[in-house]
Amino acid sequence: MPEAVYRSVFDGYRMHDLSKQIPWRAANEEVGRIGGHVGILREQTPPKKDASGERK
C-alpha cells in the first residue's frame, strides 16, 4: 500500500490584491449612477438582438 502524502489545502494560496479597492462612498455612488446591482449586470453584457436587429 502506498504511503499517504500530506499536502496542505493552503499550498498555492494567493492573497487577495487589496490595491484594487476603492472607498465605500465612491463605490456606492458608482452603483447608484449605474442603476443598482441590476444596472451593473446590464453594463457587463450588451443587449442581444434577434435577426431583425431588435433587442430581445
C-alpha distance matrix in Angstrom:
0.0 3.9 6.6 9.1 12.3 15.6 18.4 21.7 23.5 26.5 25.3 27.9 30.4 34.0 36.8 39.5 42.6 45.4 48.0 48.5 49.7 53.4 55.6 55.3 59.0 58.8 55.8 57.8 60.9 58.9 57.4 60.9 62.4 59.9 60.4 57.5 53.9 55.1 57.1 54.1 52.4 55.6 55.7 52.2 52.7 55.9 57.7 57.0 60.0 60.5 62.3 65.7 64.7 64.9 62.3 60.1
3.9 0.0 3.8 6.4 9.0 12.6 15.1 18.7 20.6 23.4 21.9 24.5 27.1 30.6 33.6 36.4 39.3 42.2 44.7 45.3 46.6 50.4 52.6 52.6 56.3 56.0 53.0 55.2 58.2 56.1 54.8 58.4 59.7 57.3 58.0 55.2 51.7 52.9 54.8 51.6 50.1 53.3 53.2 49.6 50.3 53.5 55.5 54.9 57.9 58.7 60.4 63.8 62.7 62.9 60.3 58.3
6.6 3.8 0.0 3.8 6.4 9.8 12.8 16.2 18.6 21.2 19.8 22.8 25.2 28.8 31.6 34.5 37.5 40.2 42.8 43.6 44.9 48.6 50.7 50.7 54.5 54.3 51.5 53.7 56.7 54.9 53.6 57.2 58.7 56.4 57.2 54.2 50.8 52.3 54.1 50.9 49.6 52.9 52.7 49.3 50.2 53.6 55.6 55.3 58.5 59.4 61.3 64.6 63.3 63.4 60.6 58.7
9.1 6.4 3.8 0.0 3.8 6.6 9.7 12.8 15.0 17.8 16.8 19.9 22.0 25.7 28.3 31.2 34.3 36.9 39.7 40.4 41.5 45.2 47.2 47.1 50.9 50.8 48.0 50.0 53.1 51.4 50.1 53.6 55.2 52.9 53.6 50.6 47.2 48.8 50.7 47.5 46.2 49.6 49.5 46.1 47.1 50.6 52.6 52.4 55.7 56.8 58.8 62.0 60.6 60.5 57.7 55.8
12.3 9.0 6.4 3.8 0.0 3.8 6.5 10.0 12.6 14.9 13.4 16.5 18.8 22.4 25.2 28.2 31.1 33.8 36.5 37.3 38.6 42.3 44.4 44.5 48.3 48.1 45.4 47.6 50.7 48.8 47.7 51.3 52.8 50.7 51.6 48.6 45.3 47.0 48.7 45.3 44.3 47.7 47.2 43.9 45.1 48.5 50.8 50.8 54.1 55.3 57.4 60.5 58.9 59.0 56.1 54.3
15.6 12.6 9.8 6.6 3.8 0.0 3.8 6.6 9.5 11.7 10.8 14.3 16.1 19.8 22.2 25.3 28.3 30.8 33.6 34.6 35.6 39.3 41.2 41.3 45.1 45.1 42.4 44.6 47.7 46.1 45.0 48.6 50.1 48.2 49.1 46.0 42.8 44.7 46.4 43.0 42.2 45.7 45.2 42.0 43.4 47.0 49.3 49.5 53.0 54.4 56.6 59.6 57.9 57.8 54.7 53.0
18.4 15.1 12.8 9.7 6.5 3.8 0.0 3.8 6.5 8.4 7.2 10.6 12.5 16.2 18.7 21.8 24.8 27.4 30.1 31.0 32.1 35.9 37.9 38.1 41.9 41.7 39.1 41.4 44.4 42.6 41.6 45.2 46.7 44.7 45.7 42.8 39.5 41.5 43.0 39.6 38.8 42.3 41.7 38.4 40.0 43.5 45.9 46.2 49.7 51.2 53.5 56.4 54.5 54.5 51.4 49.9
21.7 18.7 16.2 12.8 10.0 6.6 3.8 0.0 3.8 5.2 5.5 9.2 10.0 13.7 15.8 18.8 22.0 24.3 27.2 28.2 29.1 32.8 34.7 34.8 38.6 38.6 36.0 38.3 41.3 39.8 38.8 42.4 43.9 42.2 43.1 40.1 37.0 39.2 40.6 37.3 36.7 40.3 39.6 36.6 38.4 42.0 44.4 45.0 48.6 50.4 52.8 55.6 53.5 53.3 50.1 48.6
23.5 20.6 18.6 15.0 12.6 9.5 6.5 3.8 0.0 3.8 5.6 8.3 8.3 12.0 14.0 16.6 20.0 22.3 25.3 25.9 26.6 30.3 32.2 32.1 35.9 35.8 33.1 35.2 38.3 36.7 35.5 39.1 40.7 38.8 39.6 36.6 33.4 35.5 37.1 33.8 33.1 36.7 36.2 33.2 34.9 38.6 40.9 41.5 45.1 46.9 49.4 52.1 50.1 49.8 46.5 45.0
26.5 23.4 21.2 17.8 14.9 11.7 8.4 5.2 3.8 0.0 3.8 6.1 5.2 8.8 10.7 13.6 16.9 19.2 22.1 23.0 23.9 27.6 29.6 29.8 33.6 33.4 30.9 33.3 36.3 34.7 33.9 37.5 39.0 37.3 38.4 35.5 32.5 34.8 36.1 32.7 32.4 35.9 35.1 32.2 34.3 37.9 40.5 41.4 45.0 47.0 49.6 52.2 49.9 49.6 46.3 45.0
25.3 21.9 19.8 16.8 13.4 10.8 7.2 5.5 5.6 3.8 0.0 3.8 5.6 9.0 11.9 15.0 17.7 20.5 23.0 24.0 25.4 29.2 31.5 32.1 35.8 35.3 32.9 35.5 38.3 36.5 35.9 39.5 40.7 38.9 40.3 37.6 34.5 36.7 37.8 34.2 33.8 37.2 36.2 33.1 35.0 38.5 41.2 41.9 45.5 47.4 49.7 52.5 50.2 50.2 47.1 46.0
27.9 24.5 22.8 19.9 16.5 14.3 10.6 9.2 8.3 6.1 3.8 0.0 3.8 6.4 9.9 12.7 15.1 18.2 20.4 21.2 23.0 26.8 29.4 30.1 33.8 32.9 30.6 33.4 35.9 33.9 33.5 37.2 38.2 36.3 37.9 35.4 32.4 34.5 35.3 31.6 31.3 34.5 33.3 30.2 32.2 35.5 38.4 39.2 42.7 44.7 47.0 49.6 47.3 47.4 44.4 43.4
30.4 27.1 25.2 22.0 18.8 16.1 12.5 10.0 8.3 5.2 5.6 3.8 0.0 3.8 6.6 9.5 12.3 15.1 17.7 18.5 19.9 23.7 26.0 26.7 30.4 29.8 27.4 30.1 32.8 31.0 30.5 34.2 35.4 33.7 35.2 32.5 29.7 32.0 32.8 29.2 29.2 32.5 31.3 28.4 30.7 34.2 37.0 38.1 41.7 43.9 46.4 48.9 46.4 46.3 43.1 42.1
34.0 30.6 28.8 25.7 22.4 19.8 16.2 13.7 12.0 8.8 9.0 6.4 3.8 0.0 3.8 6.5 8.7 11.8 14.1 15.1 16.7 20.5 23.1 24.0 27.6 26.8 24.6 27.6 30.1 28.2 28.1 31.8 32.7 31.2 33.0 30.5 27.9 30.3 30.8 27.1 27.4 30.6 29.0 26.3 28.9 32.2 35.3 36.6 40.2 42.6 45.1 47.4 44.7 44.6 41.5 40.8
36.8 33.6 31.6 28.3 25.2 22.2 18.7 15.8 14.0 10.7 11.9 9.9 6.6 3.8 0.0 3.8 6.4 8.7 11.5 12.8 13.9 17.6 19.9 20.9 24.5 23.9 22.0 24.9 27.4 25.9 25.9 29.5 30.6 29.5 31.2 28.6 26.3 29.1 29.5 25.9 26.6 29.9 28.2 25.9 28.8 32.1 35.2 36.8 40.5 43.2 45.8 47.9 45.0 44.7 41.4 40.9
39.5 36.4 34.5 31.2 28.2 25.3 21.8 18.8 16.6 13.6 15.0 12.7 9.5 6.5 3.8 0.0 3.8 6.0 8.9 9.5 10.4 14.2 16.7 17.6 21.1 20.4 18.3 21.3 23.7 22.1 22.2 25.7 26.8 25.7 27.4 24.9 22.7 25.6 25.8 22.2 23.1 26.3 24.6 22.5 25.5 28.9 31.9 33.8 37.4 40.2 43.0 44.9 41.9 41.5 38.2 37.7
42.6 39.3 37.5 34.3 31.1 28.3 24.8 22.0 20.0 16.9 17.7 15.1 12.3 8.7 6.4 3.8 0.0 3.8 5.5 6.5 8.4 12.1 14.9 16.6 19.8 18.6 17.0 20.4 22.4 20.7 21.3 24.9 25.5 24.6 26.8 24.7 22.9 25.7 25.4 21.8 23.1 26.0 23.8 21.9 25.2 28.2 31.5 33.6 37.1 40.1 42.7 44.4 41.3 41.0 37.8 37.7
45.4 42.2 40.2 36.9 33.8 30.8 27.4 24.3 22.3 19.2 20.5 18.2 15.1 11.8 8.7 6.0 3.8 0.0 3.8 5.4 5.7 9.2 11.6 13.4 16.7 15.8 14.6 17.9 19.9 18.8 19.6 22.9 23.7 23.3 25.5 23.3 21.9 25.1 24.6 21.2 23.1 25.9 23.8 22.4 25.9 28.9 32.0 34.5 38.0 41.2 43.9 45.4 42.2 41.6 38.3 38.3
48.0 44.7 42.8 39.7 36.5 33.6 30.1 27.2 25.3 22.1 23.0 20.4 17.7 14.1 11.5 8.9 5.5 3.8 0.0 3.8 5.6 8.3 11.2 13.8 16.5 15.0 14.4 18.0 19.4 18.0 19.5 22.7 23.0 22.8 25.4 23.7 22.7 25.7 24.7 21.3 23.5 25.8 23.3 22.1 25.7 28.4 31.7 34.2 37.6 40.9 43.5 44.8 41.4 41.1 38.0 38.3
48.5 45.3 43.6 40.4 37.3 34.6 31.0 28.2 25.9 23.0 24.0 21.2 18.5 15.1 12.8 9.5 6.5 5.4 3.8 0.0 3.8 6.6 10.2 12.3 14.9 12.9 11.7 15.4 16.7 14.9 16.2 19.6 19.7 19.3 21.9 20.3 19.2 22.1 21.0 17.6 19.7 22.0 19.4 18.4 22.0 24.6 27.9 30.5 33.8 37.2 39.8 41.1 37.7 37.3 34.2 34.5
49.7 46.6 44.9 41.5 38.6 35.6 32.1 29.1 26.6 23.9 25.4 23.0 19.9 16.7 13.9 10.4 8.4 5.7 5.6 3.8 0.0 3.8 6.8 8.7 11.6 10.3 9.0 12.5 14.3 13.1 14.3 17.4 18.2 18.1 20.3 18.5 17.7 20.9 20.0 16.9 19.4 21.9 19.6 19.0 22.8 25.5 28.4 31.2 34.7 38.0 40.9 42.0 38.6 37.8 34.5 34.8
53.4 50.4 48.6 45.2 42.3 39.3 35.9 32.8 30.3 27.6 29.2 26.8 23.7 20.5 17.6 14.2 12.1 9.2 8.3 6.6 3.8 0.0 3.8 6.3 8.4 6.7 6.5 10.0 11.2 10.6 12.4 15.0 15.6 16.2 18.5 17.1 17.0 20.3 19.0 16.4 19.4 21.4 19.1 19.2 23.0 25.4 28.2 31.3 34.6 38.1 41.0 41.7 38.3 37.3 34.1 34.5
55.6 52.6 50.7 47.2 44.4 41.2 37.9 34.7 32.2 29.6 31.5 29.4 26.0 23.1 19.9 16.7 14.9 11.6 11.2 10.2 6.8 3.8 0.0 3.8 5.6 5.5 6.4 8.8 10.2 10.9 12.6 14.5 15.6 16.9 18.7 17.2 17.7 21.1 20.0 17.9 21.2 23.1 21.1 21.7 25.4 27.7 30.3 33.5 36.7 40.2 43.3 43.8 40.4 39.1 35.8 36.2
55.3 52.6 50.7 47.1 44.5 41.3 38.1 34.8 32.1 29.8 32.1 30.1 26.7 24.0 20.9 17.6 16.6 13.4 13.8 12.3 8.7 6.3 3.8 0.0 3.8 5.5 5.0 6.1 8.6 9.8 10.5 12.2 14.2 15.4 16.5 14.5 15.1 18.7 18.0 16.2 19.5 21.6 20.2 20.9 24.5 26.9 29.1 32.3 35.6 39.0 42.2 42.7 39.4 37.8 34.4 34.5
59.0 56.3 54.5 50.9 48.3 45.1 41.9 38.6 35.9 33.6 35.8 33.8 30.4 27.6 24.5 21.1 19.8 16.7 16.5 14.9 11.6 8.4 5.6 3.8 0.0 3.8 5.4 5.1 6.2 8.7 10.0 10.6 12.3 14.4 15.4 14.1 15.6 18.9 17.7 16.7 20.2 21.7 20.3 21.7 25.2 27.2 29.1 32.6 35.7 39.1 42.4 42.5 39.1 37.4 34.1 34.5
58.8 56.0 54.3 50.8 48.1 45.1 41.7 38.6 35.8 33.4 35.3 32.9 29.8 26.8 23.9 20.4 18.6 15.8 15.0 12.9 10.3 6.7 5.5 5.5 3.8 0.0 3.8 5.5 5.1 6.2 8.7 9.9 10.5 12.4 14.3 13.5 15.0 18.0 16.2 14.9 18.5 19.8 17.8 19.2 22.8 24.6 26.8 30.3 33.3 36.9 39.9 40.1 36.6 35.2 32.0 32.7
55.8 53.0 51.5 48.0 45.4 42.4 39.1 36.0 33.1 30.9 32.9 30.6 27.4 24.6 22.0 18.3 17.0 14.6 14.4 11.7 9.0 6.5 6.4 5.0 5.4 3.8 0.0 3.8 5.5 5.1 6.3 8.6 9.9 10.7 12.4 10.9 11.7 15.0 13.6 11.9 15.3 17.1 15.4 16.4 20.0 22.2 24.4 27.8 30.9 34.4 37.6 37.9 34.6 33.1 29.7 30.1
57.8 55.2 53.7 50.0 47.6 44.6 41.4 38.3 35.2 33.3 35.5 33.4 30.1 27.6 24.9 21.3 20.4 17.9 18.0 15.4 12.5 10.0 8.8 6.1 5.1 5.5 3.8 0.0 3.8 5.4 5.2 6.2 8.6 10.0 10.6 9.0 10.6 13.8 12.8 12.0 15.5 17.0 16.1 17.6 20.9 22.9 24.6 28.0 31.1 34.5 37.8 37.9 34.6 32.8 29.4 29.6
60.9 58.2 56.7 53.1 50.7 47.7 44.4 41.3 38.3 36.3 38.3 35.9 32.8 30.1 27.4 23.7 22.4 19.9 19.4 16.7 14.3 11.2 10.2 8.6 6.2 5.1 5.5 3.8 0.0 3.8 5.5 5.1 6.1 8.7 9.9 9.7 12.1 14.7 12.8 12.5 16.2 17.0 15.6 17.8 20.9 22.4 24.0 27.7 30.4 34.0 37.2 37.0 33.6 31.8 28.6 29.3
58.9 56.1 54.9 51.4 48.8 46.1 42.6 39.8 36.7 34.7 36.5 33.9 31.0 28.2 25.9 22.1 20.7 18.8 18.0 14.9 13.1 10.6 10.9 9.8 8.7 6.2 5.1 5.4 3.8 0.0 3.8 5.4 5.0 6.2 8.7 8.7 10.4 12.8 10.4 9.5 13.3 13.9 12.1 14.2 17.5 18.9 20.9 24.5 27.3 30.9 34.0 34.0 30.6 29.1 25.9 26.6
57.4 54.8 53.6 50.1 47.7 45.0 41.6 38.8 35.5 33.9 35.9 33.5 30.5 28.1 25.9 22.2 21.3 19.6 19.5 16.2 14.3 12.4 12.6 10.5 10.0 8.7 6.3 5.2 5.5 3.8 0.0 3.8 5.5 5.2 6.2 5.1 6.8 9.4 7.8 7.2 10.8 11.9 11.1 13.0 16.0 17.9 19.4 22.9 25.9 29.3 32.6 32.7 29.5 27.6 24.2 24.5
60.9 58.4 57.2 53.6 51.3 48.6 45.2 42.4 39.1 37.5 39.5 37.2 34.2 31.8 29.5 25.7 24.9 22.9 22.7 19.6 17.4 15.0 14.5 12.2 10.6 9.9 8.6 6.2 5.1 5.4 3.8 0.0 3.8 5.4 5.2 5.4 8.7 10.5 8.7 9.7 13.1 13.4 13.0 15.6 18.2 19.5 20.5 24.1 26.8 30.2 33.5 33.2 30.0 27.9 24.6 25.1
62.4 59.7 58.7 55.2 52.8 50.1 46.7 43.9 40.7 39.0 40.7 38.2 35.4 32.7 30.6 26.8 25.5 23.7 23.0 19.7 18.2 15.6 15.6 14.2 12.3 10.5 9.9 8.6 6.1 5.0 5.5 3.8 0.0 3.8 5.5 7.6 10.6 11.7 8.7 9.7 13.2 12.7 11.5 14.6 17.2 17.8 19.0 22.8 25.2 28.7 31.8 31.4 28.0 26.1 23.1 24.1
59.9 57.3 56.4 52.9 50.7 48.2 44.7 42.2 38.8 37.3 38.9 36.3 33.7 31.2 29.5 25.7 24.6 23.3 22.8 19.3 18.1 16.2 16.9 15.4 14.4 12.4 10.7 10.0 8.7 6.2 5.2 5.4 3.8 0.0 3.8 6.0 8.1 8.5 5.2 6.2 9.5 8.9 7.9 11.1 13.4 14.3 15.5 19.2 21.9 25.4 28.6 28.3 25.0 23.2 20.0 20.8
60.4 58.0 57.2 53.6 51.6 49.1 45.7 43.1 39.6 38.4 40.3 37.9 35.2 33.0 31.2 27.4 26.8 25.5 25.4 21.9 20.3 18.5 18.7 16.5 15.4 14.3 12.4 10.6 9.9 8.7 6.2 5.2 5.5 3.8 0.0 3.8 6.8 6.7 4.5 7.2 9.7 9.2 9.8 12.8 14.6 15.5 15.9 19.5 22.1 25.3 28.7 28.3 25.3 23.0 19.6 20.0
57.5 55.2 54.2 50.6 48.6 46.0 42.8 40.1 36.6 35.5 37.6 35.4 32.5 30.5 28.6 24.9 24.7 23.3 23.7 20.3 18.5 17.1 17.2 14.5 14.1 13.5 10.9 9.0 9.7 8.7 5.1 5.4 7.6 6.0 3.8 0.0 3.8 5.5 5.2 6.6 9.1 10.0 10.9 13.0 15.0 16.8 17.4 20.7 23.7 26.8 30.3 30.3 27.4 25.1 21.5 21.3
53.9 51.7 50.8 47.2 45.3 42.8 39.5 37.0 33.4 32.5 34.5 32.4 29.7 27.9 26.3 22.7 22.9 21.9 22.7 19.2 17.7 17.0 17.7 15.1 15.6 15.0 11.7 10.6 12.1 10.4 6.8 8.7 10.6 8.1 6.8 3.8 0.0 3.8 5.3 5.1 6.6 8.9 10.1 11.1 13.1 15.6 16.4 19.4 22.6 25.6 29.2 29.6 26.9 24.7 21.0 20.4
55.1 52.9 52.3 48.8 47.0 44.7 41.5 39.2 35.5 34.8 36.7 34.5 32.0 30.3 29.1 25.6 25.7 25.1 25.7 22.1 20.9 20.3 21.1 18.7 18.9 18.0 15.0 13.8 14.7 12.8 9.4 10.5 11.7 8.5 6.7 5.5 3.8 0.0 3.8 5.4 5.2 6.4 8.9 10.2 11.2 13.2 13.3 16.2 19.3 22.2 25.8 26.2 23.5 21.2 17.5 16.7
57.1 54.8 54.1 50.7 48.7 46.4 43.0 40.6 37.1 36.1 37.8 35.3 32.8 30.8 29.5 25.8 25.4 24.6 24.7 21.0 20.0 19.0 20.0 18.0 17.7 16.2 13.6 12.8 12.8 10.4 7.8 8.7 8.7 5.2 4.5 5.2 5.3 3.8 0.0 3.8 5.4 5.0 6.3 8.8 10.3 11.7 12.3 15.7 18.6 21.9 25.3 25.4 22.4 20.3 16.7 16.8
54.1 51.6 50.9 47.5 45.3 43.0 39.6 37.3 33.8 32.7 34.2 31.6 29.2 27.1 25.9 22.2 21.8 21.2 21.3 17.6 16.9 16.4 17.9 16.2 16.7 14.9 11.9 12.0 12.5 9.5 7.2 9.7 9.7 6.2 7.2 6.6 5.1 5.4 3.8 0.0 3.8 5.4 5.2 6.4 9.1 11.4 13.0 16.2 19.5 22.8 26.2 26.7 23.6 22.0 18.4 18.4
52.4 50.1 49.6 46.2 44.3 42.2 38.8 36.7 33.1 32.4 33.8 31.3 29.2 27.4 26.6 23.1 23.1 23.1 23.5 19.7 19.4 19.4 21.2 19.5 20.2 18.5 15.3 15.5 16.2 13.3 10.8 13.1 13.2 9.5 9.7 9.1 6.6 5.2 5.4 3.8 0.0 3.8 5.4 5.2 6.6 9.4 10.7 13.4 16.9 20.0 23.4 24.3 21.4 19.8 16.2 15.7
55.6 53.3 52.9 49.6 47.7 45.7 42.3 40.3 36.7 35.9 37.2 34.5 32.5 30.6 29.9 26.3 26.0 25.9 25.8 22.0 21.9 21.4 23.1 21.6 21.7 19.8 17.1 17.0 17.0 13.9 11.9 13.4 12.7 8.9 9.2 10.0 8.9 6.4 5.0 5.4 3.8 0.0 3.8 5.5 5.6 6.9 7.7 11.0 14.2 17.5 20.9 21.3 18.3 16.6 13.0 13.1
55.7 53.2 52.7 49.5 47.2 45.2 41.7 39.6 36.2 35.1 36.2 33.3 31.3 29.0 28.2 24.6 23.8 23.8 23.3 19.4 19.6 19.1 21.1 20.2 20.3 17.8 15.4 16.1 15.6 12.1 11.1 13.0 11.5 7.9 9.8 10.9 10.1 8.9 6.3 5.2 5.4 3.8 0.0 3.8 5.7 6.9 9.2 12.6 15.6 19.2 22.2 22.7 19.4 18.3 15.0 15.8
52.2 49.6 49.3 46.1 43.9 42.0 38.4 36.6 33.2 32.2 33.1 30.2 28.4 26.3 25.9 22.5 21.9 22.4 22.1 18.4 19.0 19.2 21.7 20.9 21.7 19.2 16.4 17.6 17.8 14.2 13.0 15.6 14.6 11.1 12.8 13.0 11.1 10.2 8.8 6.4 5.2 5.5 3.8 0.0 3.8 6.7 9.6 12.2 15.7 19.0 22.0 23.1 19.9 19.2 16.0 16.3
52.7 50.3 50.2 47.1 45.1 43.4 40.0 38.4 34.9 34.3 35.0 32.2 30.7 28.9 28.8 25.5 25.2 25.9 25.7 22.0 22.8 23.0 25.4 24.5 25.2 22.8 20.0 20.9 20.9 17.5 16.0 18.2 17.2 13.4 14.6 15.0 13.1 11.2 10.3 9.1 6.6 5.6 5.7 3.8 0.0 3.8 6.4 8.5 12.1 15.3 18.3 19.6 16.6 16.0 12.8 12.9
55.9 53.5 53.6 50.6 48.5 47.0 43.5 42.0 38.6 37.9 38.5 35.5 34.2 32.2 32.1 28.9 28.2 28.9 28.4 24.6 25.5 25.4 27.7 26.9 27.2 24.6 22.2 22.9 22.4 18.9 17.9 19.5 17.8 14.3 15.5 16.8 15.6 13.2 11.7 11.4 9.4 6.9 6.9 6.7 3.8 0.0 3.8 6.3 9.3 12.9 15.6 16.5 13.3 12.9 10.0 11.1
57.7 55.5 55.6 52.6 50.8 49.3 45.9 44.4 40.9 40.5 41.2 38.4 37.0 35.3 35.2 31.9 31.5 32.0 31.7 27.9 28.4 28.2 30.3 29.1 29.1 26.8 24.4 24.6 24.0 20.9 19.4 20.5 19.0 15.5 15.9 17.4 16.4 13.3 12.3 13.0 10.7 7.7 9.2 9.6 6.4 3.8 0.0 3.8 6.5 10.0 13.2 13.8 10.8 9.6 6.4 7.4
57.0 54.9 55.3 52.4 50.8 49.5 46.2 45.0 41.5 41.4 41.9 39.2 38.1 36.6 36.8 33.8 33.6 34.5 34.2 30.5 31.2 31.3 33.5 32.3 32.6 30.3 27.8 28.0 27.7 24.5 22.9 24.1 22.8 19.2 19.5 20.7 19.4 16.2 15.7 16.2 13.4 11.0 12.6 12.2 8.5 6.3 3.8 0.0 3.8 6.8 10.0 11.3 8.9 8.3 5.7 6.0
60.0 57.9 58.5 55.7 54.1 53.0 49.7 48.6 45.1 45.0 45.5 42.7 41.7 40.2 40.5 37.4 37.1 38.0 37.6 33.8 34.7 34.6 36.7 35.6 35.7 33.3 30.9 31.1 30.4 27.3 25.9 26.8 25.2 21.9 22.1 23.7 22.6 19.3 18.6 19.5 16.9 14.2 15.6 15.7 12.1 9.3 6.5 3.8 0.0 3.8 6.7 7.5 5.2 5.2 4.3 5.7
60.5 58.7 59.4 56.8 55.3 54.4 51.2 50.4 46.9 47.0 47.4 44.7 43.9 42.6 43.2 40.2 40.1 41.2 40.9 37.2 38.0 38.1 40.2 39.0 39.1 36.9 34.4 34.5 34.0 30.9 29.3 30.2 28.7 25.4 25.3 26.8 25.6 22.2 21.9 22.8 20.0 17.5 19.2 19.0 15.3 12.9 10.0 6.8 3.8 0.0 3.8 5.5 5.4 5.7 6.5 6.6
62.3 60.4 61.3 58.8 57.4 56.6 53.5 52.8 49.4 49.6 49.7 47.0 46.4 45.1 45.8 43.0 42.7 43.9 43.5 39.8 40.9 41.0 43.3 42.2 42.4 39.9 37.6 37.8 37.2 34.0 32.6 33.5 31.8 28.6 28.7 30.3 29.2 25.8 25.3 26.2 23.4 20.9 22.2 22.0 18.3 15.6 13.2 10.0 6.7 3.8 0.0 3.8 5.4 7.5 9.6 10.3
65.7 63.8 64.6 62.0 60.5 59.6 56.4 55.6 52.1 52.2 52.5 49.6 48.9 47.4 47.9 44.9 44.4 45.4 44.8 41.1 42.0 41.7 43.8 42.7 42.5 40.1 37.9 37.9 37.0 34.0 32.7 33.2 31.4 28.3 28.3 30.3 29.6 26.2 25.4 26.7 24.3 21.3 22.7 23.1 19.6 16.5 13.8 11.3 7.5 5.5 3.8 0.0 3.8 5.6 8.9 10.3
64.7 62.7 63.3 60.6 58.9 57.9 54.5 53.5 50.1 49.9 50.2 47.3 46.4 44.7 45.0 41.9 41.3 42.2 41.4 37.7 38.6 38.3 40.4 39.4 39.1 36.6 34.6 34.6 33.6 30.6 29.5 30.0 28.0 25.0 25.3 27.4 26.9 23.5 22.4 23.6 21.4 18.3 19.4 19.9 16.6 13.3 10.8 8.9 5.2 5.4 5.4 3.8 0.0 3.8 6.6 9.2
64.9 62.9 63.4 60.5 59.0 57.8 54.5 53.3 49.8 49.6 50.2 47.4 46.3 44.6 44.7 41.5 41.0 41.6 41.1 37.3 37.8 37.3 39.1 37.8 37.4 35.2 33.1 32.8 31.8 29.1 27.6 27.9 26.1 23.2 23.0 25.1 24.7 21.2 20.3 22.0 19.8 16.6 18.3 19.2 16.0 12.9 9.6 8.3 5.2 5.7 7.5 5.6 3.8 0.0 3.8 6.4
62.3 60.3 60.6 57.7 56.1 54.7 51.4 50.1 46.5 46.3 47.1 44.4 43.1 41.5 41.4 38.2 37.8 38.3 38.0 34.2 34.5 34.1 35.8 34.4 34.1 32.0 29.7 29.4 28.6 25.9 24.2 24.6 23.1 20.0 19.6 21.5 21.0 17.5 16.7 18.4 16.2 13.0 15.0 16.0 12.8 10.0 6.4 5.7 4.3 6.5 9.6 8.9 6.6 3.8 0.0 3.8
60.1 58.3 58.7 55.8 54.3 53.0 49.9 48.6 45.0 45.0 46.0 43.4 42.1 40.8 40.9 37.7 37.7 38.3 38.3 34.5 34.8 34.5 36.2 34.5 34.5 32.7 30.1 29.6 29.3 26.6 24.5 25.1 24.1 20.8 20.0 21.3 20.4 16.7 16.8 18.4 15.7 13.1 15.8 16.3 12.9 11.1 7.4 6.0 5.7 6.6 10.3 10.3 9.2 6.4 3.8 0.0
